[in-house]
Amino acid sequence: MTHCLRTLALQVLILSDPQQKCSQVHALWEADLAGTVLLDAQLNIAAPTEAIPGRPDKPQLVPPKYVQRRAMHTPEGRAALIHALAHIEFNAINLALDAVWRFAGMPADYYRDWLQVAKEEAYHFSLLRAHLQGLGFDYGDFDGHNSLWEMVEKTQSDVLARMALVPRTLEARGLDATPPLKQKLQQAGDHAAAAILDIILRDEIGHVTIGNRWFNFLCDQRSLNPMQTFEQLCLQFNAPKLKPPFNLTARKQAGFSELELAYLDGLTT
């Protein structure tokens, strides 16, 4: 047991080939289950000289408004949507790995929670990429944007801000967006893609639950009011505004409080 789980997570984060990254995430998950890697939660790991995160040359990254959107009734239109979703999942692998290596001093369950997230995001990416290839395209054939990773970079100095603004804000928006996307794909006759979204929504509820768990843990640890702290962090880091419609059922499953759900419900009226 000569390697630390967090150091190995950083090595996987640096990998640029998507298939290699996915396979190495799974291998790290299996190694941790087998007890063949150590976990040193107190280790302060120096940032590497390589670029974080490792990513392939394509897709080209452009501002969100320039990402291609095409009519859903064409194979290319569906492929553009599937590509956008695959790009989100690829970034989500990276954000989970970053949460593992970057933040020292958390309980052991924190690191294993985020390794599980990385494993599930890699599975989602692989499902979407295979479906994209079945449509005659591949990851990198369309442009992508970098909004998710930009918030990861903004919150790299504080695990509380990371938990508040990545899983509880950006990933939670996926809980809201997935049902209407699934409906669009079903209407376009792409039932295989709709089934993949069912898997993603199921797992993403778990990922947002993990974000809520550690956000509330940190608020308790620092004697902070969760609602007030969340609002302050949203302002401080210029987080995207919460906009309806909200999937309140999924958000409740993911551990948002009744007070938070009532606030969100109020935004819809």
Secondary structure, 3 states (H helix, E strand, C coil): CCCEHHHHHHHHHHCCCHHHHHHHHHHHHHHHHHCCCECCCCCCCCCCCCCCCCCCCCCCECCHHHCCCCCCCCHHHHHHHHHHHHHHHHHHHHHHHHHHHHCCCCCHHHHHHHHHHHHHHHHHHHHHHHHHHHCCCCCCCCCECCHHHHHHHHCCCCHHHHHHHHHHHHHHHHHHHHHHHHHHHHHCCCHHHHHHHHHHHHHHHHHHHHHHHHHHHHHHHCCCCHHHHHHHHHHHCCCCCCCCCCCHHHHHHCCCCHHHHHHHHHHCC
